[in-house]
Every structure is written in C-alpha cells, then in structure tokens.
Amino acid sequence: MKNIKIPFDLFYIKIIIFILSIFTLKVNAETKIVAKSGDTLLKISKQYGVPIKELMYKNNFNDATKIIEGETIVIPSKDINKYKKNGNLTYKVKEGDTLYKIARDYNLSLKDIISINNLSNNSYLKLNQIILLPKASNYKEVINIENIKVANRKVFYHQTSKEEDLSTIAITHKIPIEEIKTLNKLNNPIKIKPNVKLKLREHKPSKWLQYGSLMINWSDWTYFDGNYIARAKTKKNTSFYLALSCEKRALNNTLTNSDWTSWYFPKTDFEFKLVNDFCDKDFNF
C-alpha cells in the first residue's frame, strides 16, 4: 500500500503545480507563449507586433530566423497593444533583392530596416526570408530602364566588349550617330570592333568626388558590357578602377593585385550613397 500511495501523492503535487503555473502566467506582467511548429522569433515578432530586437534580447536568442518549436517565449505585454496599433509591415525577399533595394523601393531609411530586423550592413538576404518594414513604408515601383537612362547620362565613354553596331551604341546612350562619328573622327562605320573606347561627350576637366575613404573621377565613367567603370583612388593615393552595376546594385574594383574582384553588395553608408547617386539621381557635374 505504501508503494501505491507515493505515486498518487506525486500526481496530486503535479496537479497543484500545474494550476499554480496557469495562475502565475495570468498575473505575470509578461506574456509567455510556447512556440508552435515552424515558429521563429521573426514570425512571432510579426504576429504580436513586438520589435525583433526586443524579443531577441528578452529571450536571449541570436538568430531571429531559427525554428524554435517547443520553446517558451517571453513577450513583453506592457507594449503589445502599442505595437499592434502601430503594426509594422512585412516583406518577403525576392530574387535579386538587397537591403538597399528594399529601402529604396519602399522609401525607407536603410538604417531603420537594419535596426528593426537586427541586421548589419553586410547581411545577405535569403530567398523568401521575411523582414519587417517600419509602418511608414511607401512602396514606389522603380523601373530599371529609367535607372539605366539616368546612369547613362553620366557616361562619357563607351568601350566595346565585342563587335557592336554603332546604331545600337547610339540608341543605348540616346546620342545621335553623327555626334559619335564627329567626336571620334569616324567615317561611316557600321560595326565597331571589340575593345574600342568611343567618346560619347565632349571631354570635361576631371571632377573628383569624395565618397567615404575614396575619391572618384566623376568625369571618367565608361560604359562597358552593361556596367560602369571609373578611375578612383584611396586616401593613400592608390589608384584603381571601380565598377558599378545598376542592375545588380553591386560594386567591383581592382584594388587587389590590379585584378577585378567578385561583385559585392554595398556594405558602408558611402557605398550605398555612391550607388544611389550614380544609378538613381539625375544631376550633372
């Protein structure tokens, strides 16, 4: 009989503990939930309208996208109504998206997106990843063709990567064929051979603009195979070539052994500003 009584005692103790735990949850100043299948802190942040950084700090998690099924998650209840009322928007990452592109398309501060999602400037986005956008988000469609038109107005040269039609070059840069012929003292060529550098506009004195630790010759931009190249130099006066891709919103350079590196996305504020100024802003120097 003694052997039978002990399990019953344990059973009743567990019942009491369970009831007390329910009562504690109700009166606690903070709400606790158990994460369901497929839950991440990012998903819960969206559901309850709580900043992802606060959730990560409160629950001591470093990865907002990690599946946390079965974990007990603390949600600060004092601000839940405020967060629900202010409600942030969400965005699902598509192919080709970068933090800069999303900030530009939604007319947001890049720093705000980075802060609300606990990211960094060099964070890489994953396809179908969900990120939060501040409630002030205002989507504005950006047409790549228009961006290219804006960028091409800053170009002074066209370098052929293969044999190209002169008429195609003229159409690309919205410049009359006769003007290109005159500038380059051409007769009547139909085709331009590979690796030929054509003038597109009258040469202007070098105009060096500073972007962070770099100086860039703004009157030296050359169109080459869909990308844009200019001379640049570092603070230590080391010369190199810088390349921009407005389509990819990416950069490249010859700083390492004079060879081109792999394309990379902007990581610093001045790199984001450089891409924005060249690809999106319509101004002359």
C-alpha positions as a printed NumPy array, in Angstrom:
array([[  0.   ,   0.   ,   0.   ],
       [  2.874,   2.386,   0.76 ],
       [  4.283,   1.726,  -2.708],
       [  0.922,   2.683,  -4.248],
       [  0.431,   5.83 ,  -2.157],
       [  3.649,   7.563,  -3.225],
       [  2.756,   7.804,  -6.951],
       [ -0.679,   9.209,  -6.048],
       [  0.963,  11.848,  -3.856],
       [  3.258,  12.818,  -6.721],
       [  0.27 ,  13.001,  -9.06 ],
       [ -1.577,  15.446,  -6.813],
       [  1.551,  17.577,  -6.345],
       [  1.947,  17.855, -10.133],
       [ -1.699,  18.908, -10.468],
       [ -1.21 ,  21.654,  -7.882],
       [  1.976,  22.877,  -9.599],
       [  0.189,  22.949, -12.964],
       [ -2.72 ,  25.012, -11.556],
       [ -0.307,  27.427,  -9.89 ],
       [  1.662,  27.801, -13.101],
       [ -1.516,  28.771, -15.002],
       [ -2.366,  31.317, -12.329],
       [  1.183,  32.707, -12.435],
       [  1.014,  33.172, -16.198],
       [ -2.231,  35.117, -15.868],
       [ -0.93 ,  37.574, -13.314],
       [  2.594,  37.867, -14.699],
       [  3.467,  41.254, -16.145],
       [  4.856,  39.454, -19.181],
       [  3.081,  37.067, -21.522],
       [  4.622,  33.672, -22.221],
       [  3.8  ,  31.507, -25.196],
       [  5.038,  28.14 , -26.428],
       [  6.356,  28.33 , -29.991],
       [  4.456,  26.18 , -32.48 ],
       [  5.73 ,  24.202, -35.455],
       [  7.519,  26.479, -37.919],
       [  7.713,  29.409, -35.491],
       [ 10.695,  31.762, -35.479],
       [ 11.232,  34.931, -33.463],
       [ 10.727,  36.871, -36.681],
       [  7.332,  35.232, -37.196],
       [  6.304,  35.831, -33.579],
       [  7.532,  39.419, -33.836],
       [  5.175,  39.93 , -36.771],
       [  2.278,  38.173, -35.014],
       [  2.49 ,  40.216, -31.807],
       [  3.878,  43.436, -33.29 ],
       [  6.906,  43.429, -30.988],
       [ 10.292,  44.691, -32.262],
       [ 12.52 ,  41.776, -33.187],
       [ 15.464,  43.226, -31.267],
       [ 13.427,  43.345, -28.058],
       [ 12.257,  39.746, -28.493],
       [ 15.801,  38.543, -29.155],
       [ 17.136,  40.388, -26.11 ],
       [ 14.302,  39.232, -23.838],
       [ 14.711,  35.584, -24.832],
       [ 18.488,  35.524, -25.266],
       [ 18.376,  34.409, -28.919],
       [ 20.951,  35.411, -31.51 ],
       [ 19.183,  34.093, -34.612],
       [ 15.749,  35.518, -35.442],
       [ 15.169,  33.005, -38.256],
       [ 15.909,  29.816, -36.292],
       [ 12.969,  27.388, -35.827],
       [ 12.088,  27.457, -32.115],
       [  9.247,  24.94 , -31.874],
       [  8.535,  23.987, -28.247],
       [ 10.48 ,  26.902, -26.761],
       [  8.802,  29.118, -24.155],
       [  8.966,  32.672, -25.455],
       [  8.557,  35.762, -23.285],
       [  6.597,  38.586, -24.911],
       [  6.632,  41.997, -23.18 ],
       [  2.937,  42.63 , -22.586],
       [  3.224,  46.246, -21.496],
       [  3.763,  47.37 , -25.095],
       [  1.828,  44.739, -27.028],
       [ -1.208,  46.969, -27.629],
       [  1.039,  49.795, -28.759],
       [  2.92 ,  47.55 , -31.201],
       [ -0.3  ,  46.041, -32.555],
       [ -1.755,  49.501, -33.022],
       [  1.328,  50.783, -34.825],
       [  1.773,  47.473, -36.695],
       [  4.869,  47.044, -38.855],
       [  4.599,  45.734, -42.397],
       [  6.358,  42.604, -43.603],
       [  8.195,  41.895, -46.837],
       [  9.129,  38.563, -48.413],
       [ 12.551,  38.639, -50.064],
       [ 12.554,  38.017, -53.822],
       [ 15.39 ,  37.002, -56.11 ],
       [ 17.817,  39.882, -56.637],
       [ 16.719,  41.795, -53.524],
       [ 19.237,  43.631, -51.372],
       [ 18.681,  45.699, -48.239],
       [ 19.48 ,  48.822, -50.213],
       [ 16.996,  47.959, -52.991],
       [ 14.182,  47.335, -50.487],
       [ 14.945,  50.589, -48.658],
       [ 14.92 ,  52.466, -51.962],
       [ 11.752,  50.81 , -53.295],
       [  9.808,  51.496, -50.082],
       [ 11.208,  54.971, -49.499],
       [ 12.745,  53.964, -46.164],
       [ 15.947,  54.6  , -44.29 ],
       [ 18.36 ,  51.701, -44.703],
       [ 19.4  ,  52.113, -41.071],
       [ 15.775,  51.733, -39.92 ],
       [ 15.395,  48.412, -41.764],
       [ 18.71 ,  47.154, -40.391],
       [ 17.769,  48.189, -36.854],
       [ 14.251,  46.744, -36.761],
       [ 15.471,  43.382, -38.104],
       [ 18.675,  43.256, -36.037],
       [ 20.779,  43.001, -39.196],
       [ 24.048,  44.575, -40.289],
       [ 25.122,  46.404, -43.445],
       [ 26.729,  43.25 , -44.856],
       [ 23.82 ,  40.916, -44.096],
       [ 22.864,  38.709, -47.032],
       [ 19.167,  38.146, -47.62 ],
       [ 17.761,  34.692, -48.311],
       [ 15.07 ,  33.94 , -50.872],
       [ 11.587,  34.053, -49.212],
       [ 13.058,  35.467, -45.983],
       [ 10.533,  37.641, -44.125],
       [ 11.779,  41.012, -42.923],
       [  9.963,  43.787, -41.071],
       [  9.396,  47.232, -42.547],
       [  8.505,  50.309, -40.473],
       [  4.863,  51.355, -40.743],
       [  5.884,  54.417, -42.79 ],
       [  6.698,  52.119, -45.712],
       [  5.517,  53.501, -49.006],
       [  6.209,  51.279, -51.993],
       [  7.323,  53.038, -55.135],
       [  7.968,  50.979, -58.225],
       [ 11.401,  51.544, -59.713],
       [ 11.8  ,  50.802, -63.393],
       [ 15.246,  49.512, -64.285],
       [ 15.105,  51.038, -67.783],
       [ 14.637,  54.503, -66.293],
       [ 17.544,  53.944, -63.9  ],
       [ 19.78 ,  52.973, -66.802],
       [ 18.774,  56.14 , -68.66 ],
       [ 19.732,  58.218, -65.633],
       [ 23.061,  56.417, -65.235],
       [ 23.914,  56.677, -68.939],
       [ 23.685,  60.461, -68.82 ],
       [ 26.765,  60.425, -66.581],
       [ 28.794,  58.314, -69.022],
       [ 31.498,  59.917, -71.171],
       [ 32.822,  56.803, -72.932],
       [ 31.586,  53.523, -74.359],
       [ 34.016,  50.617, -74.541],
       [ 33.049,  47.675, -76.711],
       [ 33.337,  44.168, -75.248],
       [ 32.606,  42.557, -78.632],
       [ 31.813,  43.743, -82.131],
       [ 28.906,  46.171, -81.769],
       [ 26.659,  48.135, -84.112],
       [ 27.257,  51.862, -83.965],
       [ 23.494,  52.381, -84.187],
       [ 22.952,  50.203, -81.088],
       [ 25.56 ,  52.218, -79.168],
       [ 23.82 ,  55.451, -80.171],
       [ 20.418,  54.128, -79.068],
       [ 21.808,  52.86 , -75.735],
       [ 23.121,  56.315, -74.838],
       [ 20.414,  58.383, -76.596],
       [ 23.057,  60.158, -78.69 ],
       [ 22.849,  60.778, -82.461],
       [ 25.133,  58.577, -84.545],
       [ 26.562,  61.644, -86.315],
       [ 27.622,  63.104, -82.964],
       [ 29.556,  59.934, -82.076],
       [ 31.16 ,  59.926, -85.532],
       [ 32.265,  63.547, -85.164],
       [ 33.655,  63.111, -81.646],
       [ 35.665,  60.042, -82.663],
       [ 36.561,  61.203, -86.212],
       [ 34.915,  58.18 , -87.781],
       [ 33.955,  57.873, -91.425],
       [ 30.936,  55.614, -91.962],
       [ 31.468,  52.505, -89.874],
       [ 28.531,  50.178, -89.264],
       [ 30.367,  47.897, -86.87 ],
       [ 32.777,  48.831, -84.085],
       [ 35.491,  46.309, -83.27 ],
       [ 35.966,  44.831, -79.759],
       [ 37.964,  46.766, -77.117],
       [ 37.437,  50.15 , -78.768],
       [ 36.806,  53.135, -76.483],
       [ 34.47 ,  55.692, -78.026],
       [ 33.867,  59.232, -76.816],
       [ 30.202,  59.984, -76.18 ],
       [ 30.506,  63.583, -74.989],
       [ 32.999,  66.381, -75.074],
       [ 35.703,  65.767, -72.502],
       [ 35.388,  67.789, -69.313],
       [ 38.122,  68.566, -66.782],
       [ 38.488,  65.834, -64.178],
       [ 35.925,  66.173, -61.41 ],
       [ 36.9  ,  64.1  , -58.36 ],
       [ 34.185,  63.496, -55.797],
       [ 34.743,  62.025, -52.345],
       [ 32.755,  59.058, -51.069],
       [ 33.95 ,  57.973, -47.643],
       [ 37.589,  56.941, -47.98 ],
       [ 37.518,  57.033, -51.791],
       [ 37.934,  59.708, -54.436],
       [ 36.194,  59.008, -57.748],
       [ 36.751,  60.724, -61.083],
       [ 33.13 ,  61.527, -61.941],
       [ 34.008,  62.695, -65.464],
       [ 35.636,  59.375, -66.341],
       [ 32.657,  56.99 , -66.291],
       [ 32.827,  54.413, -69.081],
       [ 30.009,  52.098, -70.162],
       [ 31.275,  48.545, -70.635],
       [ 29.104,  45.483, -71.223],
       [ 26.163,  46.862, -69.227],
       [ 28.295,  48.098, -66.321],
       [ 30.022,  51.389, -65.498],
       [ 33.725,  51.903, -64.763],
       [ 35.649,  54.925, -63.461],
       [ 39.078,  55.733, -62.088],
       [ 39.312,  56.03 , -58.317],
       [ 41.914,  56.359, -55.583],
       [ 42.205,  55.681, -51.884],
       [ 43.236,  58.053, -49.085],
       [ 46.792,  56.811, -49.584],
       [ 46.539,  57.881, -53.235],
       [ 46.47 ,  54.307, -54.526],
       [ 44.854,  54.348, -57.968],
       [ 42.428,  51.649, -59.084],
       [ 39.294,  51.124, -61.168],
       [ 35.834,  50.988, -59.648],
       [ 32.879,  49.315, -61.371],
       [ 29.148,  49.677, -60.699],
       [ 26.218,  47.541, -61.785],
       [ 22.928,  49.428, -61.543],
       [ 21.021,  46.265, -62.402],
       [ 22.582,  44.234, -59.568],
       [ 23.111,  47.236, -57.264],
       [ 26.632,  45.875, -56.79 ],
       [ 30.263,  47.017, -56.942],
       [ 33.614,  45.706, -58.132],
       [ 37.187,  47.023, -58.013],
       [ 40.81 ,  46.332, -58.956],
       [ 42.349,  47.085, -55.577],
       [ 43.685,  43.532, -55.145],
       [ 46.684,  42.955, -57.418],
       [ 45.02 ,  45.079, -60.118],
       [ 42.549,  42.245, -60.808],
       [ 38.792,  42.546, -60.646],
       [ 37.24 ,  41.008, -57.54 ],
       [ 33.854,  39.274, -57.392],
       [ 30.818,  41.55 , -57.436],
       [ 29.771,  42.565, -53.931],
       [ 26.846,  44.451, -52.423],
       [ 27.4  ,  47.81 , -50.677],
       [ 28.433,  47.443, -47.044],
       [ 29.055,  51.016, -45.887],
       [ 26.928,  54.15 , -45.971],
       [ 29.148,  55.806, -48.562],
       [ 28.956,  52.765, -50.866],
       [ 25.148,  52.854, -50.693],
       [ 25.215,  56.595, -51.389],
       [ 27.557,  56.102, -54.35 ],
       [ 25.264,  53.529, -55.99 ],
       [ 22.247,  55.72 , -55.276],
       [ 23.859,  58.881, -56.674],
       [ 25.073,  57.233, -59.85 ],
       [ 22.155,  54.94 , -60.662],
       [ 19.155,  56.943, -59.42 ],
       [ 19.902,  60.653, -59.176],
       [ 19.642,  62.843, -62.238],
       [ 22.179,  65.624, -61.827],
       [ 25.192,  66.952, -63.699],
       [ 28.66 ,  67.973, -62.582]])
